[in-house]
Amino acid sequence: MTRRTKSNINYEYLAIVDERSTRDSTAVLVAGNIEGNGIESVRAVFEVVTLTLSVLSIGHGMMSENQEQAAAEPDGVFRIHPQPKAIPKQHKAAPRKFLGRPE
């Protein structure tokens, strides 16, 4: 339970679905400081909302990093770009070997 509200609901990190969400499949991620030091937010695509909230709630990420990534996007929306797949090395077939016969 959270200390201040005596509730099982964590109000420190949440997602807000608004009218824009229905148009572009995004939500506003909000990180509020329990001690009252302010609120940070960033708009994110639905695909990363749950992951981002989980990462923030365990203290592994920072909202400022997400805001920086969103600022670099043309539409200002936070998204995680997939890493390019490594191109597998082309292996040549091993030379044939015959057992019992000299080469």
Residue pairs with C-beta under 8 A, 6 or more apart in sequence:
1 7
1 8
2 8
2 9
2 10
2 11
2 12
2 34
3 34
4 34
5 11
10 57
11 32
12 31
12 32
12 33
12 34
12 57
13 29
13 30
13 31
13 32
13 53
13 56
13 57
14 29
14 30
14 32
14 53
15 27
15 28
15 29
15 30
15 49
15 53
16 27
16 28
16 30
17 27
18 27
18 28
20 26
20 43
21 27
21 46
24 77
25 45
25 46
26 43
26 44
26 45
26 46
26 77
27 43
27 44
27 46
27 49
28 41
28 42
28 43
28 44
29 41
29 42
29 43
29 44
29 49
29 52
29 53
29 56
29 63
29 66
29 78
30 39
30 40
30 41
31 39
31 40
31 41
31 56
31 63
32 38
32 39
33 39
40 63
40 64
40 67
41 63
42 63
42 66
42 67
42 70
42 78
43 70
43 76
43 77
43 78
44 52
44 66
44 70
44 77
44 78
44 79
45 77
45 78
45 79
47 79
47 80
48 78
48 79
48 80
51 80
52 61
52 66
52 78
55 61
56 62
56 63
66 78
67 78
69 78
69 79
70 76
70 77
70 78
73 79
97 103
